[in-house]
Amino acid sequence: MRHFGQIAPDVRKRLFHQEPCSFTADSPARVLSAALGATLYSPATRPSLADDILKQGARGLVSMVLCLEDSIGDADVPEGEANLVRRLTDLAERPDTDVPLLFVRVRTPEQIPDLVQRLGPAVRLLSGFVLPKFTGERGMPFLEALSAAEATSGRRLFAMPVLESPDLLYRESRVQTLEGIFRAVDKYRDRVLALRLGVTDFCSSYGLRRGPDMTAYDVQIVASVIADVVNMLARADGTGFTVTGPVWEYFRVQERMFKPQLRQSPFLEGQAVGLRQKLIEHSMDGLLREISLDRANGLLGKTCIHPSHVLPVHALSVVSHEEFSDAQDILRPERGGGGVMRSAYTNKMNEVKPHRAWAERTLLRAEVFGVANEDIGFVELLAAGLAD
């Protein structure tokens, strides 16, 4: 699989200075954690689950969560499990089937070995499990169950813990909770692919819900948690983990209070005025702003609940030609001793030592999402994906 692989080769050549790399479920964790992109959640009870997986993969999705937790009712869990096993077994029996990275969101640790056993050979389609309401104490049984299931099945399985517990939200318990989470995920570092943020649960603890004109960063209690999670769990010193962006809940809004957040000029230059209006009608201007703020705050990838969110996440994950140029200059071997230089675009200062970690992360993102050509922006990437 590869990002933007659904787009015709000649179009990709026009869009990209460096095309996204190909990868598989067996690629190194370093690559997969950066490549998750938009992770689409789907209830495991869907009768069309197998076909949905194939359809979304053909449209450019590279990671998907089949949910047995909050997206289905308590009484529907047994049928959800049975349906998941049935549909994945069906998929595994189809010849030459390529699927996105697939994860199952479970409710209890016991579900992990049980599902792995019931899947049998079809477990080869799974990349891992999403672990809900993760804390140091609650999370360890999940990680131990995953490790045991991996050993039994002979299949590499990753964990994606979801940080959504009230203990993480409350100021008096936040630091202690984060320390416990770090100890747990550090012990199983080789199997923790990414940490996911459960912002909807954060809001529910205070009876809040952000509107389509607001991002997660406009809700101060949520923004403070994101900041502390990044501070303690996403450091660039080798101890950190990939942390993914929170879910965007909206996909069509009938009425808005504030002006649209998308400037007109990029769409005029790209001759895509209709695209701008379509994005605004479907509340995508708020999503695009939140994705930009995710990136500015150290998050990579995003939880998604609607297929229309996938392409915007991926388009804004592509590295610009300017970013790529700066990152390459900073990491040139002859500049290992440090120093300061003017950027090749002559519009900023590149300082080698302080900007090194940013440059390394940028080149990893460039590897999996590609580098846009010099005259290509997110508008052209969006338009090309929608036209496919």
Secondary structure in CASP SS format (residue, H / E / C, confidence):
PFRMAT SS
TARGET T0000
AUTHOR 0000-0000-0000
METHOD secondary structure of the structure
MODEL  1
M C 1.00
R C 1.00
H C 1.00
F C 1.00
G C 1.00
Q C 1.00
I C 1.00
A C 1.00
P H 1.00
D H 1.00
V H 1.00
R H 1.00
K H 1.00
R H 1.00
L H 1.00
F E 1.00
H E 1.00
Q E 1.00
E C 1.00
P C 1.00
C C 1.00
S C 1.00
F C 1.00
T C 1.00
A C 1.00
D C 1.00
S C 1.00
P C 1.00
A H 1.00
R H 1.00
V H 1.00
L H 1.00
S H 1.00
A H 1.00
A H 1.00
L C 1.00
G C 1.00
A E 1.00
T E 1.00
L E 1.00
Y E 1.00
S E 1.00
P E 1.00
A C 1.00
T C 1.00
R C 1.00
P C 1.00
S C 1.00
L H 1.00
A H 1.00
D H 1.00
D H 1.00
I H 1.00
L H 1.00
K H 1.00
Q H 1.00
G H 1.00
A H 1.00
R C 1.00
G C 1.00
L C 1.00
V C 1.00
S E 1.00
M E 1.00
V E 1.00
L E 1.00
C E 1.00
L C 1.00
E C 1.00
D C 1.00
S C 1.00
I C 1.00
G C 1.00
D H 1.00
A H 1.00
D H 1.00
V H 1.00
P H 1.00
E H 1.00
G H 1.00
E H 1.00
A H 1.00
N H 1.00
L H 1.00
V H 1.00
R H 1.00
R H 1.00
L H 1.00
T H 1.00
D H 1.00
L H 1.00
A H 1.00
E H 1.00
R C 1.00
P C 1.00
D C 1.00
T C 1.00
D C 1.00
V C 1.00
P C 1.00
L E 1.00
L E 1.00
F E 1.00
V E 1.00
R E 1.00
V C 1.00
R C 1.00
T C 1.00
P C 1.00
E C 1.00
Q H 1.00
I H 1.00
P H 1.00
D H 1.00
L H 1.00
V H 1.00
Q H 1.00
R H 1.00
L H 1.00
G H 1.00
P H 1.00
A H 1.00
V H 1.00
R H 1.00
L H 1.00
L E 1.00
S E 1.00
G E 1.00
F E 1.00
V E 1.00
L E 1.00
P C 1.00
K C 1.00
F C 1.00
T C 1.00
G H 1.00
E H 1.00
R H 1.00
G H 1.00
M H 1.00
P H 1.00
F H 1.00
L H 1.00
E H 1.00
A H 1.00
L H 1.00
S H 1.00
A H 1.00
A H 1.00
E H 1.00
A H 1.00
T H 1.00
S H 1.00
G C 1.00
R C 1.00
R C 1.00
L C 1.00
F E 1.00
A E 1.00
M E 1.00
P E 1.00
V E 1.00
L E 1.00
E C 1.00
S C 1.00
P H 1.00
D H 1.00
L H 1.00
L H 1.00
Y C 1.00
R H 1.00
E H 1.00
S H 1.00
R H 1.00
V H 1.00
Q H 1.00
T H 1.00
L H 1.00
E H 1.00
G H 1.00
I H 1.00
F H 1.00
R H 1.00
A H 1.00
V H 1.00
D H 1.00
K H 1.00
Y C 1.00
R H 1.00
D H 1.00
R H 1.00
V E 1.00
L C 1.00
A C 1.00
L E 1.00
R E 1.00
L E 1.00
G C 1.00
V H 1.00
T H 1.00
D H 1.00
F H 1.00
C H 1.00
S H 1.00
S C 1.00
Y C 1.00
G C 1.00
L C 1.00
R C 1.00
R C 1.00
G C 1.00
P C 1.00
D C 1.00
M C 1.00
T C 1.00
A H 1.00
Y H 1.00
D H 1.00
V C 1.00
Q H 1.00
I H 1.00
V H 1.00
A H 1.00
S H 1.00
V H 1.00
I H 1.00
A H 1.00
D H 1.00
V H 1.00
V H 1.00
N H 1.00
M H 1.00
L H 1.00
A C 1.00
R C 1.00
A C 1.00
D C 1.00
G C 1.00
T C 1.00
G C 1.00
F C 1.00
T C 1.00
V E 1.00
T E 1.00
G E 1.00
P C 1.00
V C 1.00
W C 1.00
E C 1.00
Y C 1.00
F C 1.00
R C 1.00
V C 1.00
Q C 1.00
E C 1.00
R C 1.00
M C 1.00
F C 1.00
K C 1.00
P C 1.00
Q C 1.00
L C 1.00
R C 1.00
Q C 1.00
S H 1.00
P H 1.00
F H 1.00
L H 1.00
E H 1.00
G C 1.00
Q C 1.00
A C 1.00
V H 1.00
G H 1.00
L H 1.00
R H 1.00
Q H 1.00
K H 1.00
L H 1.00
I H 1.00
E H 1.00
H C 1.00
S C 1.00
M H 1.00
D H 1.00
G H 1.00
L H 1.00
L H 1.00
R H 1.00
E H 1.00
I H 1.00
S H 1.00
L H 1.00
D H 1.00
R H 1.00
A H 1.00
N C 1.00
G C 1.00
L C 1.00
L C 1.00
G C 1.00
K E 1.00
T E 1.00
C E 1.00
I C 1.00
H C 1.00
P H 1.00
S H 1.00
H H 1.00
V H 1.00
L H 1.00
P H 1.00
V H 1.00
H H 1.00
A H 1.00
L C 1.00
S C 1.00
V C 1.00
V E 1.00
S C 1.00
H H 1.00
E H 1.00
E H 1.00
F H 1.00
S H 1.00
D H 1.00
A H 1.00
Q H 1.00
D H 1.00
I H 1.00
L C 1.00
R C 1.00
P H 1.00
E H 1.00
R H 1.00
G C 1.00
G C 1.00
G C 1.00
G C 1.00
V E 1.00
M E 1.00
R E 1.00
S C 1.00
A C 1.00
Y C 1.00
T C 1.00
N C 1.00
K C 1.00
M E 1.00
N E 1.00
E E 1.00
V H 1.00
K H 1.00
P H 1.00
H H 1.00
R H 1.00
A H 1.00
W H 1.00
A H 1.00
E H 1.00
R H 1.00
T H 1.00
L H 1.00
L H 1.00
R H 1.00
A H 1.00
E H 1.00
V H 1.00
F H 1.00
G C 1.00
V E 1.00
A E 1.00
N C 1.00
E C 1.00
D C 1.00
I C 1.00
G C 1.00
F H 1.00
V H 1.00
E H 1.00
L H 1.00
L H 1.00
A H 1.00
A H 1.00
G H 1.00
L H 1.00
A H 1.00
D C 1.00
END
